[in-house]
């Protein structure tokens, strides 16, 4: 029985890779990854050279078969998505399920996650926090899902691109202008920024900017902004 390690990798700052994560990559016979270019940069930062195998959303089933074949040969495999923890708005779930079904150990190496990073600084104090990730780009479906989430009175976390963040904030403000939210932009990177306040206040803040840049995560509390 071989081992597949699922590794959380930095969402921006390479220094956030855990010591155990680095040691696991060092000891792996094969590193499977979402994008070989991203993982190659991480390995180069660590001074490592490893065989790489692409395992992304569009080929995860076929790639999983190749990874299981390597596990069947007794090789230790590490899997990393581009940034953060695999299977959280990233590939990895199909691979983990297939490897476990084939009788191999699937072991997590906990590490960075935009979801947990944002929750830790949002100050929402909600007992229940739902991870939603990216909403549908279709306006009708997107707005309907937002309303469903707001109606639960739970906190939830969304991911959004710089191209749609203003539309998301506008819809949040329109649906519940007083709801408390925290927006994280470029987390752990040079231009890291957090804004907290009511949905209406946060929308007004970002509306004044010439353009939106970077990766966004949005924490929406189940409570109103006081």
Secondary structure, 3 states (H helix, E strand, C coil): CCEEEEECECCCCHHHCCHHHHHHHHHCCEEEECCHHHHHHHHHHHCCCCCEEECCCCCHHHHHHHHHHHHHCCCCEEEECCCECCCCCCCCHHHHHHHHHCCCEEEEECCCCHHHHHHHHHCCCCCCEEEEEECCCCHHHHHHHHHHHHHCCCEEEEEECCCCHHHHHHHHHHHCCCEEEEEEECCCCCCCEEEEEEHHHHHHHHHCCCCCCCCEEEEEEEEECC
